[in-house]
Amino acid sequence: MGLQLFYSLSLKHIAIVDILTLATGYIIRVFAGELITGYHISVWLLLTTVSLALFLAVGKRRRELTLIAQYSTAQIRCGSKIAFALFRKTADMYAAIFATTAFITYSLFTFLRQFTNQ
């Protein structure tokens, strides 16, 4: 609850911290599920969750940037149009990195799972 409070008050106004805070919320939910069910999650599943959470958070912000760019009268929080364009490129790069990382870690999770069950 403290994380959500700080997010609502101040963290959502800082670009990269906003993405990390959103991803942290997803990761906390995974740990809560582990605690409630009593099952231990593997490191690969945790890495997949982290990568996927970061990808979803960046995707959410990237979509908002796309919507803002459609309206010429909208005020852009990043300051100038140059900073806005740079952040859009950065968000695209982050999305590509986190999507690739999520795919690789999930592939390793499923591949290595076969060898640990034998």
BAFI-317763 format. One record per atom (N, C-alpha, C, O): residue number from 1; residue in three letters; atom name; x negated, y negated, z. Coordinates in Angstrom, 2 decimals. Each point is the difference from the previous one (the first is absolute). Example, Ala and Ser with C-alpha at 12.3 -4.5 7.8 and 13.67 -1.06 7.14 Angstrom:
<1 ALA N <-13.19 5.69 7.80>>
<1 ALA CA <0.89 -1.19 0.00>>
<1 ALA C <-0.90 -1.20 0.00>>
<1 ALA O <-1.04 0.02 0.66>>
<2 SER N <1.39 -1.07 -1.38>>
<2 SER CA <-0.82 -1.19 0.06>>
<2 SER C <0.77 -1.09 0.73>>
<2 SER O <-0.51 -1.11 0.17>>
! end
This chain:
<1 MET N <-0.82 1.18 0.00>>
<1 MET CA <0.82 -1.18 0.00>>
<1 MET C <-0.87 -1.26 0.00>>
<1 MET O <0.38 -1.02 -0.58>>
<2 GLY N <-1.52 1.11 1.22>>
<2 GLY CA <-0.91 -1.14 0.02>>
<2 GLY C <-0.52 -0.34 -1.39>>
<2 GLY O <-0.13 -1.17 -0.36>>
<3 LEU N <-0.17 2.21 -0.40>>
<3 LEU CA <-0.47 -0.21 -1.37>>
<3 LEU C <1.06 -0.70 -0.83>>
<3 LEU O <-0.32 -0.92 -0.76>>
<4 GLN N <1.57 1.34 0.88>>
<4 GLN CA <1.08 -0.63 -0.75>>
<4 GLN C <0.21 -1.45 0.43>>
<4 GLN O <0.31 -0.85 -0.83>>
<5 LEU N <-0.47 0.58 2.11>>
<5 LEU CA <0.15 -1.36 0.49>>
<5 LEU C <-1.09 -0.91 -0.56>>
<5 LEU O <0.29 -1.08 -0.51>>
<6 PHE N <-1.55 1.53 0.59>>
<6 PHE CA <-1.10 -0.79 -0.54>>
<6 PHE C <0.13 -0.16 -1.51>>
<6 PHE O <-0.33 -1.05 -0.56>>
<7 TYR N <0.81 2.10 -0.11>>
<7 TYR CA <0.20 -0.08 -1.45>>
<7 TYR C <1.03 -1.07 -0.33>>
<7 TYR O <-0.21 -0.82 -0.90>>
<8 SER N <1.32 0.82 1.61>>
<8 SER CA <1.07 -0.97 -0.27>>
<8 SER C <-0.43 -1.43 0.31>>
<8 SER O <0.42 -0.93 -0.69>>
<9 LEU N <-1.24 0.75 1.70>>
<9 LEU CA <-0.39 -1.35 0.40>>
<9 LEU C <-1.14 -0.57 -0.83>>
<9 LEU O <0.05 -1.17 -0.39>>
<10 SER N <-1.08 1.97 0.11>>
<10 SER CA <-1.16 -0.60 -0.66>>
<10 SER C <-0.70 0.87 -1.03>>
<10 SER O <-0.50 -0.53 -0.99>>
<11 LEU N <0.45 1.83 1.17>>
<11 LEU CA <-0.82 0.83 -0.87>>
<11 LEU C <0.50 0.06 -1.45>>
<11 LEU O <-0.79 0.25 -0.91>>
<12 LYS N <2.07 -0.48 0.69>>
<12 LYS CA <0.53 0.09 -1.36>>
<12 LYS C <-0.41 -1.18 -0.87>>
<12 LYS O <0.23 0.02 -1.21>>
<13 HIS N <-0.83 -1.03 1.80>>
<13 HIS CA <-0.43 -1.17 -0.76>>
<13 HIS C <-1.44 0.10 -0.48>>
<13 HIS O <-0.46 -0.88 -0.72>>
<14 ILE N <-0.25 1.93 1.11>>
<14 ILE CA <-1.39 0.22 -0.42>>
<14 ILE C <0.00 1.15 -1.00>>
<14 ILE O <0.41 1.12 0.34>>
<15 ALA N <-0.86 -1.39 -1.58>>
<15 ALA CA <0.20 0.92 -1.12>>
<15 ALA C <-0.47 1.44 0.27>>
<15 ALA O <0.82 0.92 -0.05>>
<16 ILE N <-2.06 -0.71 0.32>>
<16 ILE CA <-0.54 1.35 0.16>>
<16 ILE C <0.46 0.62 1.32>>
<16 ILE O <0.29 1.19 0.05>>
<17 VAL N <-0.23 -1.99 1.00>>
<17 VAL CA <0.45 0.50 1.30>>
<17 VAL C <1.45 0.46 -0.09>>
<17 VAL O <0.40 0.96 0.66>>
<18 ASP N <0.39 -1.65 -1.48>>
<18 ASP CA <1.39 0.40 -0.23>>
<18 ASP C <0.07 1.42 -0.55>>
<18 ASP O <0.80 0.81 0.48>>
<19 ILE N <-1.61 -0.51 -1.46>>
<19 ILE CA <-0.01 1.34 -0.61>>
<19 ILE C <-0.47 1.05 1.00>>
<19 ILE O <0.59 1.08 0.09>>
<20 LEU N <-1.63 -1.40 0.66>>
<20 LEU CA <-0.51 0.95 1.00>>
<20 LEU C <1.02 0.24 1.11>>
<20 LEU O <0.12 1.12 0.49>>
<21 THR N <0.62 -2.15 -0.10>>
<21 THR CA <1.00 0.16 1.05>>
<21 THR C <1.16 0.87 -0.48>>
<21 THR O <0.48 0.85 0.75>>
<22 LEU N <-0.03 -1.06 -1.99>>
<22 LEU CA <1.06 0.84 -0.54>>
<22 LEU C <-0.44 1.47 -0.05>>
<22 LEU O <0.76 0.89 0.36>>
<23 ALA N <-1.98 -0.65 -0.81>>
<23 ALA CA <-0.52 1.36 -0.08>>
<23 ALA C <-0.14 0.62 1.39>>
<23 ALA O <0.27 1.19 0.18>>
<24 THR N <-0.67 -1.98 0.79>>
<24 THR CA <-0.13 0.50 1.37>>
<24 THR C <1.34 0.49 0.54>>
<24 THR O <0.06 0.98 0.74>>
<25 GLY N <1.01 -1.67 -1.10>>
<25 GLY CA <1.33 0.44 0.42>>
<25 GLY C <0.34 1.39 -0.51>>
<25 GLY O <0.56 0.81 0.74>>
<26 TYR N <-0.91 -0.53 -1.99>>
<26 TYR CA <0.24 1.34 -0.56>>
<26 TYR C <-0.84 1.05 0.73>>
<26 TYR O <0.48 1.10 0.29>>
<27 ILE N <-1.72 -1.44 -0.01>>
<27 ILE CA <-0.90 0.96 0.64>>
<27 ILE C <0.45 0.29 1.43>>
<27 ILE O <-0.08 1.14 0.46>>
<28 ILE N <0.56 -2.15 0.24>>
<28 ILE CA <0.52 0.21 1.36>>
<28 ILE C <1.19 0.96 -0.03>>
<28 ILE O <0.15 0.82 0.90>>
<29 ARG N <0.68 -0.93 -1.93>>
<29 ARG CA <1.15 0.91 -0.12>>
<29 ARG C <-0.47 1.45 -0.18>>
<29 ARG O <0.63 0.92 0.52>>
<30 VAL N <-1.71 -0.73 -1.26>>
<30 VAL CA <-0.52 1.36 -0.18>>
<30 VAL C <-0.51 0.55 1.32>>
<30 VAL O <0.27 1.16 0.34>>
<31 PHE N <-1.00 -1.97 0.42>>
<31 PHE CA <-0.48 0.45 1.30>>
<31 PHE C <1.15 0.25 0.97>>
<31 PHE O <-0.06 0.92 0.82>>
<32 ALA N <1.11 -1.73 -0.90>>
<32 ALA CA <1.17 0.23 0.85>>
<32 ALA C <0.66 1.33 -0.35>>
<32 ALA O <0.44 0.73 0.89>>
<33 GLY N <-0.36 -0.42 -2.18>>
<33 GLY CA <0.54 1.29 -0.42>>
<33 GLY C <-0.85 1.16 0.49>>
<33 GLY O <0.52 1.04 0.39>>
<34 GLU N <-1.84 -1.23 -0.41>>
<34 GLU CA <-0.90 1.03 0.51>>
<34 GLU C <0.22 0.20 1.49>>
<34 GLU O <0.02 1.13 0.48>>
<35 LEU N <0.14 -2.21 0.25>>
<35 LEU CA <0.20 0.07 1.44>>
<35 LEU C <1.32 0.66 0.35>>
<35 LEU O <0.07 0.83 0.91>>
<36 ILE N <0.98 -1.18 -1.63>>
<36 ILE CA <1.33 0.55 0.29>>
<36 ILE C <0.09 1.48 -0.36>>
<36 ILE O <0.55 0.79 0.77>>
<37 THR N <-1.09 -0.41 -1.93>>
<37 THR CA <0.12 1.39 -0.43>>
<37 THR C <-1.01 0.92 0.66>>
<37 THR O <0.24 1.20 0.12>>
<38 GLY N <-1.37 -1.74 0.30>>
<38 GLY CA <-1.03 0.82 0.60>>
<38 GLY C <-0.93 0.65 -1.02>>
<38 GLY O <-0.92 0.72 0.38>>
<39 TYR N <1.15 -0.96 -1.66>>
<39 TYR CA <-0.88 0.52 -1.04>>
<39 TYR C <-1.19 -0.91 -0.18>>
<39 TYR O <0.12 -1.22 0.08>>
<40 HIS N <-1.28 1.82 -0.31>>
<40 HIS CA <-1.22 -0.76 -0.25>>
<40 HIS C <-0.11 -0.28 -1.50>>
<40 HIS O <0.08 0.93 -0.80>>
<41 ILE N <-0.26 -2.19 0.42>>
<41 ILE CA <-0.17 -0.30 -1.42>>
<41 ILE C <-1.48 0.08 -0.35>>
<41 ILE O <-0.86 -0.32 0.81>>
<42 SER N <0.59 0.76 -2.02>>
<42 SER CA <-1.39 0.15 -0.42>>
<42 SER C <-0.59 -1.35 -0.37>>
<42 SER O <0.72 -0.97 -0.22>>
<43 VAL N <-2.03 0.92 0.14>>
<43 VAL CA <-0.70 -1.22 -0.37>>
<43 VAL C <0.38 -0.41 -1.42>>
<43 VAL O <0.16 -1.19 -0.29>>
<44 TRP N <-0.03 2.17 -0.60>>
<44 TRP CA <0.34 -0.32 -1.40>>
<44 TRP C <1.40 -0.57 -0.10>>
<44 TRP O <0.23 -0.91 -0.80>>
<45 LEU N <0.69 1.42 1.58>>
<45 LEU CA <1.35 -0.56 -0.01>>
<45 LEU C <0.00 -1.42 0.57>>
<45 LEU O <0.72 -0.87 -0.49>>
<46 LEU N <-1.53 0.63 1.51>>
<46 LEU CA <-0.11 -1.34 0.55>>
<46 LEU C <-0.61 -0.97 -1.03>>
<46 LEU O <0.49 -1.11 -0.16>>
<47 LEU N <-1.54 1.54 -0.53>>
<47 LEU CA <-0.60 -0.83 -1.04>>
<47 LEU C <0.98 -0.27 -1.14>>
<47 LEU O <0.04 -1.10 -0.55>>
<48 THR N <0.76 2.10 0.20>>
<48 THR CA <1.02 -0.18 -1.02>>
<48 THR C <1.04 -1.01 0.46>>
<48 THR O <0.43 -0.85 -0.78>>
<49 THR N <-0.03 0.94 2.02>>
<49 THR CA <0.98 -0.93 0.55>>
<49 THR C <-0.54 -1.42 0.02>>
<49 THR O <0.72 -0.94 -0.36>>
<50 VAL N <-1.96 0.77 0.76>>
<50 VAL CA <-0.61 -1.33 0.02>>
<50 VAL C <-0.04 -0.58 -1.41>>
<50 VAL O <0.37 -1.15 -0.21>>
<51 SER N <-0.83 1.94 -0.75>>
<51 SER CA <-0.09 -0.47 -1.39>>
<51 SER C <1.36 -0.33 -0.57>>
<51 SER O <0.17 -1.03 -0.66>>
<52 LEU N <0.80 1.88 0.91>>
<52 LEU CA <1.34 -0.23 -0.52>>
<52 LEU C <0.65 -1.21 0.68>>
<52 LEU O <0.70 -0.77 -0.66>>
<53 ALA N <-0.93 0.61 1.95>>
<53 ALA CA <0.55 -1.16 0.71>>
<53 ALA C <-0.59 -1.30 -0.54>>
<53 ALA O <0.72 -0.98 -0.19>>
<54 LEU N <-2.02 0.97 -0.06>>
<54 LEU CA <-0.62 -1.19 -0.58>>
<54 LEU C <0.51 -0.26 -1.41>>
<54 LEU O <0.22 -1.15 -0.38>>
<55 PHE N <-0.03 2.21 -0.40>>
<55 PHE CA <0.54 -0.15 -1.35>>
<55 PHE C <1.41 -0.58 0.03>>
<55 PHE O <0.32 -0.89 -0.79>>
<56 LEU N <0.53 1.38 1.68>>
<56 LEU CA <1.36 -0.51 0.12>>
<56 LEU C <0.03 -1.46 0.45>>
<56 LEU O <0.79 -0.79 -0.51>>
<57 ALA N <-1.65 0.44 1.45>>
<57 ALA CA <-0.04 -1.37 0.48>>
<57 ALA C <-0.48 -0.95 -1.09>>
<57 ALA O <0.57 -1.08 -0.18>>
<58 VAL N <-1.60 1.47 -0.56>>
<58 VAL CA <-0.49 -0.84 -1.10>>
<58 VAL C <1.06 -0.09 -1.10>>
<58 VAL O <0.20 -1.06 -0.58>>
<59 GLY N <0.47 2.17 0.30>>
<59 GLY CA <1.05 0.00 -1.02>>
<59 GLY C <1.14 -0.93 0.37>>
<59 GLY O <0.57 -0.67 -0.86>>
<60 LYS N <-0.23 0.65 2.13>>
<60 LYS CA <1.06 -0.88 0.47>>
<60 LYS C <-0.38 -1.46 -0.21>>
<60 LYS O <0.80 -0.79 -0.50>>
<61 ARG N <-2.00 0.42 0.88>>
<61 ARG CA <-0.45 -1.37 -0.17>>
<61 ARG C <-0.20 -0.35 -1.47>>
<61 ARG O <0.26 -1.13 -0.41>>
<62 ARG N <-0.72 2.07 -0.38>>
<62 ARG CA <-0.19 -0.24 -1.44>>
<62 ARG C <1.34 -0.27 -0.67>>
<62 ARG O <0.09 -0.85 -0.88>>
<63 ARG N <0.94 1.57 1.28>>
<63 ARG CA <1.33 -0.23 -0.55>>
<63 ARG C <0.52 -1.39 0.37>>
<63 ARG O <0.61 -0.68 -0.82>>
<64 GLU N <-0.86 0.26 2.04>>
<64 GLU CA <0.40 -1.34 0.41>>
<64 GLU C <-0.72 -1.06 -0.81>>
<64 GLU O <0.59 -1.01 -0.37>>
<65 LEU N <-1.88 1.24 0.09>>
<65 LEU CA <-0.76 -0.95 -0.83>>
<65 LEU C <0.58 -0.07 -1.41>>
<65 LEU O <0.05 -1.07 -0.60>>
<66 THR N <0.37 2.20 0.08>>
<66 THR CA <0.60 0.03 -1.34>>
<66 THR C <1.31 -0.78 -0.01>>
<66 THR O <0.28 -0.73 -0.95>>
<67 LEU N <0.53 0.90 1.98>>
<67 LEU CA <1.26 -0.74 0.08>>
<67 LEU C <-0.23 -1.50 0.14>>
<67 LEU O <0.71 -0.80 -0.62>>
<68 ILE N <-1.70 0.40 1.41>>
<68 ILE CA <-0.31 -1.41 0.17>>
<68 ILE C <-0.48 -0.61 -1.31>>
<68 ILE O <0.36 -1.14 -0.33>>
<69 ALA N <-1.16 1.88 -0.42>>
<69 ALA CA <-0.54 -0.52 -1.26>>
<69 ALA C <1.08 -0.26 -1.03>>
<69 ALA O <-0.21 -0.79 -0.92>>
<70 GLN N <1.36 1.43 1.04>>
<70 GLN CA <1.08 -0.19 -0.96>>
<70 GLN C <0.69 -1.35 0.16>>
<70 GLN O <0.63 -0.49 -0.94>>
<71 TYR N <-0.75 -0.11 2.10>>
<71 TYR CA <0.67 -1.26 0.26>>
<71 TYR C <-1.02 -1.13 0.04>>
<71 TYR O <-0.88 0.00 0.86>>
<72 SER N <0.99 -0.95 -1.77>>
<72 SER CA <-0.98 -1.08 -0.07>>
<72 SER C <0.17 -0.99 1.14>>
<72 SER O <-0.95 -0.71 0.34>>
<73 THR N <2.14 0.63 0.27>>
<73 THR CA <0.22 -0.97 1.07>>
<73 THR C <-0.34 0.55 1.38>>
<73 THR O <0.01 -0.74 0.98>>
<74 ALA N <-0.32 2.02 -0.91>>
<74 ALA CA <-0.31 0.60 1.31>>
<74 ALA C <-1.34 -0.51 0.51>>
<74 ALA O <-0.94 -0.18 -0.78>>
<75 GLN N <0.85 -0.04 2.06>>
<75 GLN CA <-1.27 -0.39 0.59>>
<75 GLN C <-0.80 1.25 0.30>>
<75 GLN O <0.51 0.96 0.57>>
<76 ILE N <-1.76 -1.00 -0.97>>
<76 ILE CA <-0.88 1.15 0.18>>
<76 ILE C <-0.78 -0.20 1.30>>
<76 ILE O <-0.65 -1.02 0.19>>
<77 ARG N <0.71 2.02 0.70>>
<77 ARG CA <-0.64 -0.11 1.31>>
<77 ARG C <-1.52 -0.02 -0.08>>
<77 ARG O <-0.65 -0.49 0.92>>
<78 CYS N <0.08 0.99 -1.99>>
<78 CYS CA <-1.46 0.11 -0.08>>
<78 CYS C <-0.67 -1.35 -0.25>>
<78 CYS O <-1.23 -0.08 0.01>>
<79 GLY N <1.97 -0.97 -0.22>>
<79 GLY CA <-0.60 -1.30 -0.21>>
<79 GLY C <0.13 -0.46 -1.44>>
<79 GLY O <0.95 -0.69 -0.34>>
<80 SER N <-1.88 1.06 -0.50>>
<80 SER CA <0.01 -0.41 -1.40>>
<80 SER C <0.33 1.17 -0.90>>
<80 SER O <0.02 1.15 0.43>>
<81 LYS N <0.22 -1.47 -1.69>>
<81 LYS CA <0.31 1.06 -0.96>>
<81 LYS C <-1.22 0.88 -0.27>>
<81 LYS O <0.13 1.18 -0.31>>
<82 ILE N <-1.31 -1.76 0.42>>
<82 ILE CA <-1.23 0.79 -0.21>>
<82 ILE C <-0.14 1.03 1.12>>
<82 ILE O <-0.30 1.17 -0.27>>
<83 ALA N <0.51 -1.59 1.52>>
<83 ALA CA <-0.09 0.94 1.13>>
<83 ALA C <1.08 1.06 -0.13>>
<83 ALA O <-0.23 1.17 0.33>>
<84 PHE N <1.41 -1.56 -0.80>>
<84 PHE CA <1.10 0.94 -0.20>>
<84 PHE C <-0.38 1.05 -1.04>>
<84 PHE O <0.22 1.19 0.21>>
<85 ALA N <-0.80 -1.62 -1.33>>
<85 ALA CA <-0.41 0.93 -1.05>>
<85 ALA C <-1.10 0.94 0.49>>
<85 ALA O <-0.01 1.19 -0.33>>
<86 LEU N <-0.92 -1.74 1.11>>
<86 LEU CA <-1.07 0.85 0.54>>
<86 LEU C <0.55 1.04 0.96>>
<86 LEU O <-0.45 1.15 -0.02>>
<87 PHE N <1.42 -1.54 0.86>>
<87 PHE CA <0.57 0.97 0.92>>
<87 PHE C <0.79 1.07 -0.75>>
<87 PHE O <0.02 1.16 0.43>>
<88 ARG N <0.63 -1.52 -1.52>>
<88 ARG CA <0.71 1.00 -0.81>>
<88 ARG C <-0.99 1.02 -0.56>>
<88 ARG O <0.28 1.20 0.00>>
<89 LYS N <-1.44 -1.66 -0.47>>
<89 LYS CA <-1.01 0.92 -0.53>>
<89 LYS C <-0.56 0.87 1.12>>
<89 LYS O <-0.26 1.19 -0.20>>
<90 THR N <0.07 -1.78 1.37>>
<90 THR CA <-0.49 0.76 1.15>>
<90 THR C <1.03 1.06 0.40>>
<90 THR O <-0.37 1.13 0.32>>
<91 ALA N <1.64 -1.50 -0.31>>
<91 ALA CA <1.05 0.96 0.35>>
<91 ALA C <0.05 1.14 -1.02>>
<91 ALA O <0.21 1.15 0.38>>
<92 ASP N <-0.40 -1.46 -1.65>>
<92 ASP CA <-0.05 1.05 -1.03>>
<92 ASP C <-1.17 0.96 0.25>>
<92 ASP O <0.14 1.22 -0.11>>
<93 MET N <-1.29 -1.80 0.45>>
<93 MET CA <-1.18 0.82 0.27>>
<93 MET C <0.22 0.89 1.23>>
<93 MET O <-0.32 1.18 -0.02>>
<94 TYR N <0.87 -1.77 1.09>>
<94 TYR CA <0.28 0.79 1.20>>
<94 TYR C <0.99 1.12 -0.29>>
<94 TYR O <-0.17 1.12 0.49>>
<95 ALA N <1.20 -1.42 -1.26>>
<95 ALA CA <0.99 1.03 -0.33>>
<95 ALA C <-0.64 1.15 -0.75>>
<95 ALA O <0.30 1.16 0.29>>
<96 ALA N <-1.17 -1.46 -1.23>>
<96 ALA CA <-0.68 1.07 -0.75>>
<96 ALA C <-0.90 0.82 0.91>>
<96 ALA O <-0.03 1.23 -0.10>>
<97 ILE N <-0.69 -1.89 0.96>>
<97 ILE CA <-0.91 0.71 0.92>>
<97 ILE C <0.78 0.91 0.94>>
<97 ILE O <-0.35 1.17 0.16>>
<98 PHE N <1.40 -1.70 0.46>>
<98 PHE CA <0.74 0.78 0.98>>
<98 PHE C <0.82 1.12 -0.64>>
<98 PHE O <0.18 1.05 0.60>>
<99 ALA N <0.31 -1.26 -1.82>>
<99 ALA CA <0.71 1.07 -0.71>>
<99 ALA C <-0.95 1.14 -0.32>>
<99 ALA O <0.34 1.17 0.18>>
<100 THR N <-1.52 -1.51 -0.65>>
<100 THR CA <-1.00 1.03 -0.30>>
<100 THR C <-0.43 0.73 1.26>>
<100 THR O <-0.13 1.23 0.00>>
<101 THR N <-0.10 -1.96 1.06>>
<101 THR CA <-0.39 0.61 1.27>>
<101 THR C <1.09 0.92 0.54>>
<101 THR O <-0.29 1.08 0.50>>
<102 ALA N <1.53 -1.51 -0.60>>
<102 ALA CA <1.12 0.84 0.46>>
<102 ALA C <0.07 1.28 -0.81>>
<102 ALA O <0.23 1.08 0.55>>
<103 PHE N <-0.40 -1.18 -1.86>>
<103 PHE CA <0.03 1.19 -0.86>>
<103 PHE C <-1.14 0.96 0.35>>
<103 PHE O <0.22 1.21 0.09>>
<104 ILE N <-1.42 -1.73 0.09>>
<104 ILE CA <-1.15 0.85 0.29>>
<104 ILE C <0.14 0.66 1.38>>
<104 ILE O <-0.23 1.20 0.13>>
<105 THR N <0.61 -1.97 0.87>>
<105 THR CA <0.11 0.59 1.35>>
<105 THR C <1.15 1.00 0.07>>
<105 THR O <-0.12 1.01 0.69>>
<106 TYR N <1.22 -1.27 -1.39>>
<106 TYR CA <1.09 0.97 -0.01>>
<106 TYR C <-0.42 1.27 -0.74>>
<106 TYR O <0.35 1.11 0.42>>
<107 SER N <-1.09 -1.26 -1.49>>
<107 SER CA <-0.50 1.17 -0.74>>
<107 SER C <-0.93 0.83 0.88>>
<107 SER O <0.11 1.23 0.03>>
<108 LEU N <-1.00 -1.89 0.69>>
<108 LEU CA <-0.89 0.73 0.90>>
<108 LEU C <0.77 0.64 1.14>>
<108 LEU O <-0.32 1.12 0.42>>
<109 PHE N <1.34 -1.81 0.09>>
<109 PHE CA <0.83 0.56 1.07>>
<109 PHE C <0.67 1.30 -0.47>>
<109 PHE O <-0.02 1.00 0.71>>
<110 THR N <0.61 -1.02 -1.90>>
<110 THR CA <0.70 1.19 -0.48>>
<110 THR C <-0.99 1.10 -0.40>>
<110 THR O <0.28 1.18 0.22>>
<111 PHE N <-1.41 -1.55 -0.81>>
<111 PHE CA <-0.98 1.01 -0.42>>
<111 PHE C <-0.66 0.66 1.19>>
<111 PHE O <-0.12 1.22 0.05>>
<112 LEU N <-0.31 -2.01 0.91>>
<112 LEU CA <-0.68 0.55 1.17>>
<112 LEU C <0.96 0.73 0.93>>
<112 LEU O <-0.42 0.86 0.78>>
<113 ARG N <1.68 -1.17 -0.85>>
<113 ARG CA <1.02 0.67 0.82>>
<113 ARG C <0.07 1.48 -0.37>>
<113 ARG O <0.23 0.85 0.87>>
<114 GLN N <-0.42 -0.53 -2.14>>
<114 GLN CA <0.07 1.40 -0.46>>
<114 GLN C <-1.10 0.82 0.66>>
<114 GLN O <0.21 1.17 0.33>>
<115 PHE N <-1.38 -1.75 -0.15>>
<115 PHE CA <-1.13 0.74 0.55>>
<115 PHE C <0.07 0.13 1.51>>
<115 PHE O <-0.56 0.94 0.56>>
<116 THR N <1.24 -1.86 0.11>>
<116 THR CA <0.07 0.10 1.45>>
<116 THR C <1.07 0.95 0.47>>
<116 THR O <-0.03 0.44 1.15>>
<117 ASN N <1.00 -0.10 -2.02>>
<117 ASN CA <1.08 0.93 0.39>>
<117 ASN C <-0.39 1.46 -0.19>>
<117 ASN O <0.72 0.89 0.47>>
<118 GLN N <-1.81 -0.61 -1.14>>
<118 GLN CA <-0.36 1.40 -0.27>>
<118 GLN C <-0.70 0.65 1.16>>
<118 GLN O <-0.37 1.17 -0.08>>
! end
